[in-house]
Amino acid sequence: MAPRPAPEALHDQRPTGDIGALARSLFTDGPLLPRLMQHHRHRIAPVARCVSLVPQGSDLLDIGCGGGLFVACLVAAGRVRSALGVDASASAIATAQAAAGRLRTRVPGIEVRFEHRRVEEGLPAGGYGAVSMIDVMHHIPPQAQRGAFLEAAGRVRAGGVFLYKDMCDAPVWRAGMNRLHDLVMARQWIRYLPIEDADRWAAEAGLVREVAEEHAMLWYGHEIRMYRRAAEVAR
């Protein structure tokens, strides 16, 4: 096997207090454990860095949006003008919709929607300036991963970006801790996608890699990619 290209390795030390305060103000009801996960996710995942990679003024499609924390952070930061989140969990979408109602009172006129939808059932039609797929791929059956990735990439319009993040599959101890987390929290045995496959599929979809990073937060390891589709050339 060819050696893995060395991305920039980072330990995310960006301020996260604002994200925690935002989460506590938006996720105020429902079961305790999911609420706590929203309140403290920024401590174990590079949420702030992902927010910074979404271009200002984007219209966003967030695939696997969960309870809507990432979309909420983007709205609060003024980085999106509209956002559509989809997720396979009906309870997560209910949580996201409740948070969206609170967001609209803070940011009048913002267009934020959430839909209950499995990736395997297809994605919303149309093109978007930014598409995000964060911590989703390892939940998708291996035989469906390539199709899901290419469909997501296909929703990126000319000049737009595809933000992809997933848990790392190396070193073994970090991969094991990630797997233990999902066994406890989601009761799933996750299927890692080698990041080299994501890079290859992105190139196949006509996207160019602009960002390649690894982030270590506590015992969790994260891989981030940001790909861009070339802008259309005026004739």
C-alpha positions in Angstrom: 0.0 0.0 0.0 1.3 3.4 -0.9 2.2 5.7 2.1 -0.6 8.1 3.1 0.1 11.8 2.1 0.9 13.8 5.2 -1.8 16.4 5.8 -1.2 19.3 8.2 -1.6 17.8 11.7 -3.2 20.2 14.2 -4.4 20.2 17.8 -7.4 22.5 17.7 -6.9 25.2 20.3 -9.4 27.8 18.9 -11.7 29.4 21.5 -14.9 27.4 21.8 -16.7 29.1 24.7 -19.1 30.9 22.3 -20.2 27.6 20.7 -20.9 26.1 24.1 -23.0 29.1 25.2 -24.9 29.1 21.9 -25.6 25.3 22.2 -26.9 25.7 25.8 -29.2 28.5 24.7 -30.6 26.6 21.7 -30.8 23.0 23.0 -32.9 23.5 26.2 -35.3 20.6 26.2 -35.6 16.9 25.2 -33.6 13.9 26.7 -30.6 14.9 28.8 -27.9 12.9 27.0 -28.6 14.3 23.5 -28.7 17.8 25.0 -25.4 17.3 26.8 -23.8 16.1 23.5 -24.9 19.2 21.8 -23.7 21.4 24.6 -20.2 19.8 24.7 -19.6 18.6 21.2 -17.2 21.5 20.6 -14.9 20.0 23.2 -14.3 16.7 21.3 -14.8 17.8 17.6 -13.3 20.7 15.6 -16.6 22.5 15.2 -15.0 26.0 15.1 -12.6 25.0 12.3 -15.4 23.5 10.2 -17.4 26.7 10.6 -14.4 28.7 9.4 -14.2 26.7 6.2 -17.7 27.5 5.0 -17.5 30.6 2.7 -19.3 33.7 3.8 -22.8 34.0 2.4 -23.1 30.4 1.4 -26.4 28.6 0.8 -25.7 25.3 2.5 -26.8 21.7 2.3 -25.7 19.9 5.5 -25.9 16.1 5.0 -26.3 14.2 8.3 -27.1 17.4 10.2 -27.9 15.6 13.5 -29.5 18.0 16.0 -28.5 21.1 13.9 -25.5 22.4 15.9 -23.3 23.0 12.9 -26.0 24.9 11.1 -26.7 26.9 14.2 -23.1 27.9 14.5 -22.9 29.0 10.9 -26.1 31.1 11.3 -24.8 32.7 14.5 -21.5 33.4 12.8 -23.3 35.0 9.9 -21.6 32.6 7.4 -24.8 31.3 5.6 -27.7 33.0 4.0 -29.7 29.8 3.9 -29.3 26.2 5.1 -31.0 22.9 4.6 -30.1 20.0 6.9 -31.0 16.4 6.3 -30.6 13.5 8.7 -31.7 9.8 9.0 -32.8 10.3 12.7 -36.3 11.6 13.2 -35.5 12.5 16.8 -32.4 14.5 15.7 -34.5 16.4 13.1 -37.1 17.2 15.8 -34.3 18.6 17.9 -32.9 20.6 15.0 -36.3 22.0 14.1 -36.8 23.2 17.7 -33.4 24.9 17.6 -34.2 26.4 14.2 -37.3 28.1 15.7 -35.1 29.7 18.4 -32.6 30.8 15.7 -35.2 32.5 13.7 -36.2 34.7 16.6 -32.5 35.8 16.8 -31.8 36.2 13.1 -35.1 37.4 11.5 -35.4 36.4 7.8 -32.9 33.5 8.0 -33.9 30.5 5.9 -33.2 27.4 7.8 -34.9 24.0 7.2 -34.4 20.5 8.3 -35.7 17.3 6.7 -35.9 13.7 7.9 -34.1 11.8 5.1 -31.7 8.9 4.7 -28.7 9.5 2.5 -29.4 6.2 0.7 -32.8 7.6 -0.3 -31.2 10.4 -2.2 -30.5 14.0 -1.5 -32.5 17.2 -2.2 -32.3 18.3 -5.8 -30.4 21.4 -6.9 -27.0 22.9 -6.5 -25.5 24.6 -3.4 -22.6 26.9 -2.8 -21.5 24.7 0.2 -22.2 21.1 0.9 -21.1 19.6 4.2 -20.9 15.9 5.3 -19.6 15.8 8.8 -19.2 12.5 10.7 -21.6 10.7 8.4 -19.6 8.4 6.2 -18.7 5.9 8.9 -22.4 5.3 9.5 -23.1 4.4 5.8 -22.7 0.7 4.7 -19.4 0.3 2.8 -21.2 -0.7 -0.4 -23.1 2.6 -0.4 -20.2 4.9 0.6 -18.9 5.8 -2.9 -22.4 6.5 -4.2 -23.2 8.7 -1.2 -20.0 10.6 -1.5 -20.4 11.2 -5.3 -24.1 12.3 -4.9 -23.1 14.8 -2.2 -20.2 16.1 -4.4 -22.7 16.4 -7.3 -24.7 18.9 -5.3 -21.8 21.4 -5.3 -22.3 24.0 -8.0 -19.6 25.8 -9.9 -17.3 27.7 -7.5 -18.7 26.0 -4.5 -17.1 23.8 -1.8 -17.6 20.4 -0.3 -16.7 20.2 3.4 -16.0 16.6 4.4 -15.1 15.5 7.9 -14.9 12.0 9.5 -13.2 10.2 12.3 -9.7 9.0 11.6 -8.8 5.3 11.1 -5.3 5.7 12.5 -3.5 5.4 14.8 -5.2 2.3 16.1 -5.9 3.5 19.6 -7.6 6.7 18.3 -9.7 4.7 15.8 -10.6 2.3 18.7 -11.8 5.2 20.9 -13.9 6.6 18.1 -15.4 3.2 17.6 -16.1 2.8 21.3 -17.8 6.2 21.3 -20.2 5.1 18.6 -20.9 1.8 20.1 -22.0 3.5 23.3 -23.8 6.5 21.8 -25.2 5.1 18.6 -25.0 1.4 19.2 -23.3 1.0 15.8 -20.1 -0.7 14.6 -18.7 2.0 12.4 -17.1 1.4 9.0 -14.2 3.8 8.4 -13.6 5.2 5.0 -9.9 5.6 4.2 -9.4 9.3 3.5 -7.5 8.4 0.4 -10.7 7.1 -1.0 -12.4 10.4 -0.3 -9.7 12.3 -2.1 -9.9 9.9 -5.1 -13.7 10.2 -5.3 -13.5 14.0 -5.0 -11.2 14.1 -8.0 -13.5 11.8 -9.9 -16.3 14.2 -9.2 -14.3 17.1 -10.6 -13.4 18.7 -7.3 -10.0 20.0 -6.3 -8.7 19.5 -2.7 -7.9 22.8 -1.0 -7.7 21.8 2.7 -6.3 18.6 4.2 -6.0 18.5 8.0 -6.0 16.2 11.0 -7.2 17.3 14.4 -6.6 15.6 17.7 -9.0 16.6 20.5 -8.8 14.6 23.7 -8.6 10.9 22.6 -10.6 11.6 19.3 -9.0 11.9 15.9 -10.6 13.9 13.0 -9.8 14.2 9.3 -11.0 17.3 7.5 -11.1 17.9 3.7 -12.4 20.9 1.9 -12.8 20.4 -1.9 -13.8 23.1 -4.5 -15.5 22.9 -7.8 -14.0 25.2 -10.4 -16.0 28.3 -11.2 -17.5 28.4 -14.7 -15.5 30.4 -17.2 -17.5 33.2 -18.9 -17.7 32.9 -22.6 
